[in-house]
Amino acid sequence: MAQVKVYYDREGNTLTVWFGNPADEYIAEETGEEIVLMKDREGKVIGFEKLNFTGQAGDAIKVAFETVAV
C-alpha cells in the first residue's frame, strides 16, 4: 500500500500532501486557486500544497481516505 504524508505548517498556513517521494520533485506549478502541484520529471503529480490553509487553533486535522475504482 502506498504511503501518504500530510504536513501542516501552522506558521506558514500551508497543508502539504505527498503521495509520491518528495525527493522526486522536479517542478511545482501553482493552479491559481492557492494550490501548488508538485510533479516529478515525467510530469506526474506526486503531491500538492494548499496555501493559506487555516484550521481551528488546537484542533487536530482529520484526514479521511477513500478508494475508487478507475
PDB file as gemmi writes it, atoms N, CA and C in Angstrom:
CRYST1    1.000    1.000    1.000  90.00  90.00  90.00 P 1                      
ATOM      1  N   MET A   1       0.848  -1.180   0.000  1.00  0.00           N  
ATOM      2  CA  MET A   1       0.000   0.000   0.000  1.00  0.00           C  
ATOM      3  C   MET A   1       0.890   1.238   0.000  1.00  0.00           C  
ATOM      4  N   ALA A   2       0.566   2.202  -0.802  1.00  0.00           N  
ATOM      5  CA  ALA A   2       1.326   3.441  -0.882  1.00  0.00           C  
ATOM      6  C   ALA A   2       1.122   4.262   0.380  1.00  0.00           C  
ATOM      7  N   GLN A   3       2.126   5.040   0.688  1.00  0.00           N  
ATOM      8  CA  GLN A   3       2.026   5.909   1.857  1.00  0.00           C  
ATOM      9  C   GLN A   3       1.652   7.320   1.414  1.00  0.00           C  
ATOM     10  N   VAL A   4       0.867   7.967   2.232  1.00  0.00           N  
ATOM     11  CA  VAL A   4       0.518   9.360   2.030  1.00  0.00           C  
ATOM     12  C   VAL A   4       1.063  10.125   3.227  1.00  0.00           C  
ATOM     13  N   LYS A   5       1.791  11.204   2.937  1.00  0.00           N  
ATOM     14  CA  LYS A   5       2.370  12.014   4.004  1.00  0.00           C  
ATOM     15  C   LYS A   5       1.659  13.363   4.017  1.00  0.00           C  
ATOM     16  N   VAL A   6       1.206  13.765   5.185  1.00  0.00           N  
ATOM     17  CA  VAL A   6       0.476  15.019   5.333  1.00  0.00           C  
ATOM     18  C   VAL A   6       1.213  15.887   6.341  1.00  0.00           C  
ATOM     19  N   TYR A   7       1.511  17.122   5.936  1.00  0.00           N  
ATOM     20  CA  TYR A   7       2.199  18.073   6.808  1.00  0.00           C  
ATOM     21  C   TYR A   7       1.370  19.347   6.898  1.00  0.00           C  
ATOM     22  N   TYR A   8       1.235  19.847   8.105  1.00  0.00           N  
ATOM     23  CA  TYR A   8       0.539  21.118   8.301  1.00  0.00           C  
ATOM     24  C   TYR A   8       1.487  22.088   8.991  1.00  0.00           C  
ATOM     25  N   ASP A   9       1.734  23.209   8.344  1.00  0.00           N  
ATOM     26  CA  ASP A   9       2.594  24.263   8.883  1.00  0.00           C  
ATOM     27  C   ASP A   9       1.680  25.374   9.399  1.00  0.00           C  
ATOM     28  N   ARG A  10       1.516  25.430  10.721  1.00  0.00           N  
ATOM     29  CA  ARG A  10       0.629  26.441  11.311  1.00  0.00           C  
ATOM     30  C   ARG A  10       1.150  27.861  11.108  1.00  0.00           C  
ATOM     31  N   GLU A  11       2.473  28.042  11.141  1.00  0.00           N  
ATOM     32  CA  GLU A  11       3.032  29.388  10.958  1.00  0.00           C  
ATOM     33  C   GLU A  11       2.875  29.848   9.511  1.00  0.00           C  
ATOM     34  N   GLY A  12       3.122  28.958   8.578  1.00  0.00           N  
ATOM     35  CA  GLY A  12       3.033  29.302   7.159  1.00  0.00           C  
ATOM     36  C   GLY A  12       1.646  29.110   6.579  1.00  0.00           C  
ATOM     37  N   ASN A  13       0.723  28.550   7.377  1.00  0.00           N  
ATOM     38  CA  ASN A  13      -0.649  28.282   6.919  1.00  0.00           C  
ATOM     39  C   ASN A  13      -0.671  27.478   5.621  1.00  0.00           C  
ATOM     40  N   THR A  14       0.102  26.410   5.606  1.00  0.00           N  
ATOM     41  CA  THR A  14       0.098  25.552   4.426  1.00  0.00           C  
ATOM     42  C   THR A  14      -0.156  24.104   4.836  1.00  0.00           C  
ATOM     43  N   LEU A  15      -0.862  23.414   3.991  1.00  0.00           N  
ATOM     44  CA  LEU A  15      -1.104  21.981   4.150  1.00  0.00           C  
ATOM     45  C   LEU A  15      -0.474  21.296   2.940  1.00  0.00           C  
ATOM     46  N   THR A  16       0.466  20.401   3.200  1.00  0.00           N  
ATOM     47  CA  THR A  16       1.179  19.721   2.126  1.00  0.00           C  
ATOM     48  C   THR A  16       0.886  18.230   2.198  1.00  0.00           C  
ATOM     49  N   VAL A  17       0.532  17.654   1.063  1.00  0.00           N  
ATOM     50  CA  VAL A  17       0.220  16.231   0.981  1.00  0.00           C  
ATOM     51  C   VAL A  17       1.101  15.608  -0.099  1.00  0.00           C  
ATOM     52  N   TRP A  18       1.822  14.563   0.296  1.00  0.00           N  
ATOM     53  CA  TRP A  18       2.670  13.820  -0.654  1.00  0.00           C  
ATOM     54  C   TRP A  18       2.107  12.421  -0.816  1.00  0.00           C  
ATOM     55  N   PHE A  19       1.924  11.982  -2.041  1.00  0.00           N  
ATOM     56  CA  PHE A  19       1.580  10.585  -2.306  1.00  0.00           C  
ATOM     57  C   PHE A  19       2.635   9.958  -3.197  1.00  0.00           C  
ATOM     58  N   GLY A  20       3.709  10.674  -3.398  1.00  0.00           N  
ATOM     59  CA  GLY A  20       4.910  10.173  -4.066  1.00  0.00           C  
ATOM     60  C   GLY A  20       6.104  10.560  -3.212  1.00  0.00           C  
ATOM     61  N   ASN A  21       7.291  10.248  -3.679  1.00  0.00           N  
ATOM     62  CA  ASN A  21       8.509  10.559  -2.932  1.00  0.00           C  
ATOM     63  C   ASN A  21       8.835  12.050  -3.083  1.00  0.00           C  
ATOM     64  N   PRO A  22       8.875  12.814  -1.995  1.00  0.00           N  
ATOM     65  CA  PRO A  22       9.194  14.239  -2.092  1.00  0.00           C  
ATOM     66  C   PRO A  22      10.539  14.514  -2.763  1.00  0.00           C  
ATOM     67  N   ALA A  23      11.488  13.578  -2.647  1.00  0.00           N  
ATOM     68  CA  ALA A  23      12.803  13.752  -3.268  1.00  0.00           C  
ATOM     69  C   ALA A  23      12.722  13.730  -4.794  1.00  0.00           C  
ATOM     70  N   ASP A  24      11.618  13.220  -5.350  1.00  0.00           N  
ATOM     71  CA  ASP A  24      11.446  13.158  -6.802  1.00  0.00           C  
ATOM     72  C   ASP A  24      10.861  14.440  -7.377  1.00  0.00           C  
ATOM     73  N   GLU A  25      10.587  15.437  -6.539  1.00  0.00           N  
ATOM     74  CA  GLU A  25      10.003  16.690  -7.041  1.00  0.00           C  
ATOM     75  C   GLU A  25      10.946  17.346  -8.035  1.00  0.00           C  
ATOM     76  N   TYR A  26      10.409  17.699  -9.191  1.00  0.00           N  
ATOM     77  CA  TYR A  26      11.191  18.326 -10.244  1.00  0.00           C  
ATOM     78  C   TYR A  26      10.682  19.735 -10.534  1.00  0.00           C  
ATOM     79  N   ILE A  27       9.366  19.893 -10.489  1.00  0.00           N  
ATOM     80  CA  ILE A  27       8.778  21.194 -10.792  1.00  0.00           C  
ATOM     81  C   ILE A  27       7.518  21.361  -9.939  1.00  0.00           C  
ATOM     82  N   ALA A  28       7.202  22.612  -9.616  1.00  0.00           N  
ATOM     83  CA  ALA A  28       5.983  22.940  -8.875  1.00  0.00           C  
ATOM     84  C   ALA A  28       5.196  23.953  -9.701  1.00  0.00           C  
ATOM     85  N   GLU A  29       3.904  23.718  -9.814  1.00  0.00           N  
ATOM     86  CA  GLU A  29       3.055  24.612 -10.598  1.00  0.00           C  
ATOM     87  C   GLU A  29       1.875  25.063  -9.756  1.00  0.00           C  
ATOM     88  N   GLU A  30       1.652  26.388  -9.693  1.00  0.00           N  
ATOM     89  CA  GLU A  30       0.503  26.907  -8.968  1.00  0.00           C  
ATOM     90  C   GLU A  30      -0.699  26.895  -9.893  1.00  0.00           C  
ATOM     91  N   THR A  31      -1.828  26.421  -9.381  1.00  0.00           N  
ATOM     92  CA  THR A  31      -3.018  26.302 -10.214  1.00  0.00           C  
ATOM     93  C   THR A  31      -3.805  27.606 -10.302  1.00  0.00           C  
ATOM     94  N   GLY A  32      -3.492  28.564  -9.418  1.00  0.00           N  
ATOM     95  CA  GLY A  32      -4.243  29.811  -9.415  1.00  0.00           C  
ATOM     96  C   GLY A  32      -5.348  29.805  -8.378  1.00  0.00           C  
ATOM     97  N   GLU A  33      -5.535  28.688  -7.706  1.00  0.00           N  
ATOM     98  CA  GLU A  33      -6.560  28.588  -6.662  1.00  0.00           C  
ATOM     99  C   GLU A  33      -5.905  28.297  -5.313  1.00  0.00           C  
ATOM    100  N   GLU A  34      -4.697  28.862  -5.144  1.00  0.00           N  
ATOM    101  CA  GLU A  34      -3.911  28.672  -3.928  1.00  0.00           C  
ATOM    102  C   GLU A  34      -3.539  27.204  -3.715  1.00  0.00           C  
ATOM    103  N   ILE A  35      -3.417  26.487  -4.809  1.00  0.00           N  
ATOM    104  CA  ILE A  35      -2.966  25.099  -4.793  1.00  0.00           C  
ATOM    105  C   ILE A  35      -1.698  25.014  -5.646  1.00  0.00           C  
ATOM    106  N   VAL A  36      -0.667  24.372  -5.103  1.00  0.00           N  
ATOM    107  CA  VAL A  36       0.576  24.154  -5.833  1.00  0.00           C  
ATOM    108  C   VAL A  36       0.716  22.649  -6.057  1.00  0.00           C  
ATOM    109  N   LEU A  37       0.885  22.247  -7.313  1.00  0.00           N  
ATOM    110  CA  LEU A  37       1.081  20.837  -7.652  1.00  0.00           C  
ATOM    111  C   LEU A  37       2.568  20.577  -7.779  1.00  0.00           C  
ATOM    112  N   MET A  38       3.054  19.544  -7.107  1.00  0.00           N  
ATOM    113  CA  MET A  38       4.442  19.145  -7.236  1.00  0.00           C  
ATOM    114  C   MET A  38       4.489  17.943  -8.173  1.00  0.00           C  
ATOM    115  N   LYS A  39       5.367  18.011  -9.175  1.00  0.00           N  
ATOM    116  CA  LYS A  39       5.451  16.955 -10.189  1.00  0.00           C  
ATOM    117  C   LYS A  39       6.860  16.397 -10.272  1.00  0.00           C  
ATOM    118  N   ASP A  40       6.945  15.146 -10.744  1.00  0.00           N  
ATOM    119  CA  ASP A  40       8.249  14.539 -10.969  1.00  0.00           C  
ATOM    120  C   ASP A  40       8.719  14.857 -12.398  1.00  0.00           C  
ATOM    121  N   ARG A  41       9.848  14.293 -12.811  1.00  0.00           N  
ATOM    122  CA  ARG A  41      10.412  14.588 -14.135  1.00  0.00           C  
ATOM    123  C   ARG A  41       9.498  14.163 -15.281  1.00  0.00           C  
ATOM    124  N   GLU A  42       8.634  13.188 -15.042  1.00  0.00           N  
ATOM    125  CA  GLU A  42       7.713  12.733 -16.088  1.00  0.00           C  
ATOM    126  C   GLU A  42       6.422  13.545 -16.112  1.00  0.00           C  
ATOM    127  N   GLY A  43       6.279  14.512 -15.213  1.00  0.00           N  
ATOM    128  CA  GLY A  43       5.081  15.336 -15.164  1.00  0.00           C  
ATOM    129  C   GLY A  43       3.970  14.753 -14.324  1.00  0.00           C  
ATOM    130  N   LYS A  44       4.263  13.656 -13.641  1.00  0.00           N  
ATOM    131  CA  LYS A  44       3.258  13.017 -12.784  1.00  0.00           C  
ATOM    132  C   LYS A  44       3.148  13.789 -11.473  1.00  0.00           C  
ATOM    133  N   VAL A  45       1.938  14.091 -11.070  1.00  0.00           N  
ATOM    134  CA  VAL A  45       1.724  14.807  -9.811  1.00  0.00           C  
ATOM    135  C   VAL A  45       2.029  13.855  -8.650  1.00  0.00           C  
ATOM    136  N   ILE A  46       2.959  14.271  -7.786  1.00  0.00           N  
ATOM    137  CA  ILE A  46       3.354  13.438  -6.648  1.00  0.00           C  
ATOM    138  C   ILE A  46       2.966  14.082  -5.316  1.00  0.00           C  
ATOM    139  N   GLY A  47       2.375  15.266  -5.383  1.00  0.00           N  
ATOM    140  CA  GLY A  47       1.934  15.921  -4.160  1.00  0.00           C  
ATOM    141  C   GLY A  47       1.314  17.268  -4.473  1.00  0.00           C  
ATOM    142  N   PHE A  48       0.719  17.851  -3.456  1.00  0.00           N  
ATOM    143  CA  PHE A  48       0.155  19.196  -3.626  1.00  0.00           C  
ATOM    144  C   PHE A  48       0.254  19.955  -2.319  1.00  0.00           C  
ATOM    145  N   GLU A  49       0.186  21.258  -2.436  1.00  0.00           N  
ATOM    146  CA  GLU A  49       0.230  22.120  -1.258  1.00  0.00           C  
ATOM    147  C   GLU A  49      -0.926  23.098  -1.344  1.00  0.00           C  
ATOM    148  N   LYS A  50      -1.661  23.230  -0.267  1.00  0.00           N  
ATOM    149  CA  LYS A  50      -2.752  24.205  -0.178  1.00  0.00           C  
ATOM    150  C   LYS A  50      -2.225  25.401   0.593  1.00  0.00           C  
ATOM    151  N   LEU A  51      -2.162  26.540  -0.074  1.00  0.00           N  
ATOM    152  CA  LEU A  51      -1.699  27.773   0.553  1.00  0.00           C  
ATOM    153  C   LEU A  51      -2.832  28.401   1.347  1.00  0.00           C  
ATOM    154  N   ASN A  52      -2.490  29.158   2.347  1.00  0.00           N  
ATOM    155  CA  ASN A  52      -3.467  29.860   3.190  1.00  0.00           C  
ATOM    156  C   ASN A  52      -4.485  28.910   3.803  1.00  0.00           C  
ATOM    157  N   PHE A  53      -4.006  27.738   4.176  1.00  0.00           N  
ATOM    158  CA  PHE A  53      -4.861  26.762   4.847  1.00  0.00           C  
ATOM    159  C   PHE A  53      -4.853  27.083   6.336  1.00  0.00           C  
ATOM    160  N   THR A  54      -6.020  27.265   6.916  1.00  0.00           N  
ATOM    161  CA  THR A  54      -6.084  27.532   8.351  1.00  0.00           C  
ATOM    162  C   THR A  54      -7.085  26.582   8.990  1.00  0.00           C  
ATOM    163  N   GLY A  55      -6.618  25.941  10.020  1.00  0.00           N  
ATOM    164  CA  GLY A  55      -7.500  25.099  10.805  1.00  0.00           C  
ATOM    165  C   GLY A  55      -7.851  25.839  12.084  1.00  0.00           C  
ATOM    166  N   GLN A  56      -8.709  25.278  12.839  1.00  0.00           N  
ATOM    167  CA  GLN A  56      -9.056  25.877  14.120  1.00  0.00           C  
ATOM    168  C   GLN A  56      -7.907  25.644  15.106  1.00  0.00           C  
ATOM    169  N   ALA A  57      -7.554  26.647  15.861  1.00  0.00           N  
ATOM    170  CA  ALA A  57      -6.471  26.524  16.833  1.00  0.00           C  
ATOM    171  C   ALA A  57      -6.757  25.389  17.800  1.00  0.00           C  
ATOM    172  N   GLY A  58      -5.798  24.522  17.964  1.00  0.00           N  
ATOM    173  CA  GLY A  58      -5.928  23.430  18.909  1.00  0.00           C  
ATOM    174  C   GLY A  58      -6.629  22.208  18.364  1.00  0.00           C  
ATOM    175  N   ASP A  59      -7.278  22.327  17.225  1.00  0.00           N  
ATOM    176  CA  ASP A  59      -7.966  21.176  16.635  1.00  0.00           C  
ATOM    177  C   ASP A  59      -6.982  20.309  15.868  1.00  0.00           C  
ATOM    178  N   ALA A  60      -7.129  19.009  15.976  1.00  0.00           N  
ATOM    179  CA  ALA A  60      -6.345  18.094  15.171  1.00  0.00           C  
ATOM    180  C   ALA A  60      -6.926  18.087  13.760  1.00  0.00           C  
ATOM    181  N   ILE A  61      -6.060  17.946  12.792  1.00  0.00           N  
ATOM    182  CA  ILE A  61      -6.525  17.862  11.409  1.00  0.00           C  
ATOM    183  C   ILE A  61      -6.925  16.426  11.136  1.00  0.00           C  
ATOM    184  N   LYS A  62      -8.127  16.258  10.654  1.00  0.00           N  
ATOM    185  CA  LYS A  62      -8.632  14.922  10.355  1.00  0.00           C  
ATOM    186  C   LYS A  62      -8.511  14.672   8.860  1.00  0.00           C  
ATOM    187  N   VAL A  63      -7.985  13.514   8.531  1.00  0.00           N  
ATOM    188  CA  VAL A  63      -7.794  13.143   7.138  1.00  0.00           C  
ATOM    189  C   VAL A  63      -8.526  11.837   6.891  1.00  0.00           C  
ATOM    190  N   ALA A  64      -9.339  11.802   5.859  1.00  0.00           N  
ATOM    191  CA  ALA A  64     -10.061  10.589   5.501  1.00  0.00           C  
ATOM    192  C   ALA A  64      -9.641  10.177   4.097  1.00  0.00           C  
ATOM    193  N   PHE A  65      -9.528   8.881   3.869  1.00  0.00           N  
ATOM    194  CA  PHE A  65      -9.151   8.368   2.561  1.00  0.00           C  
ATOM    195  C   PHE A  65     -10.250   7.464   2.032  1.00  0.00           C  
ATOM    196  N   GLU A  66     -10.415   7.503   0.737  1.00  0.00           N  
ATOM    197  CA  GLU A  66     -11.423   6.680   0.102  1.00  0.00           C  
ATOM    198  C   GLU A  66     -10.817   6.124  -1.179  1.00  0.00           C  
ATOM    199  N   THR A  67     -11.040   4.883  -1.464  1.00  0.00           N  
ATOM    200  CA  THR A  67     -10.545   4.308  -2.709  1.00  0.00           C  
ATOM    201  C   THR A  67     -11.683   4.260  -3.717  1.00  0.00           C  
ATOM    202  N   VAL A  68     -11.320   4.488  -4.962  1.00  0.00           N  
ATOM    203  CA  VAL A  68     -12.307   4.424  -6.032  1.00  0.00           C  
ATOM    204  C   VAL A  68     -11.755   3.556  -7.152  1.00  0.00           C  
ATOM    205  N   ALA A  69     -12.623   2.839  -7.820  1.00  0.00           N  
ATOM    206  CA  ALA A  69     -12.214   2.028  -8.959  1.00  0.00           C  
ATOM    207  C   ALA A  69     -12.046   2.936 -10.163  1.00  0.00           C  
ATOM    208  N   VAL A  70     -10.995   2.714 -10.917  1.00  0.00           N  
ATOM    209  CA  VAL A  70     -10.738   3.532 -12.102  1.00  0.00           C  
ATOM    210  C   VAL A  70     -10.884   2.681 -13.331  1.00  0.00           C  
TER     211      VAL A  70                                                      
END                                                                             
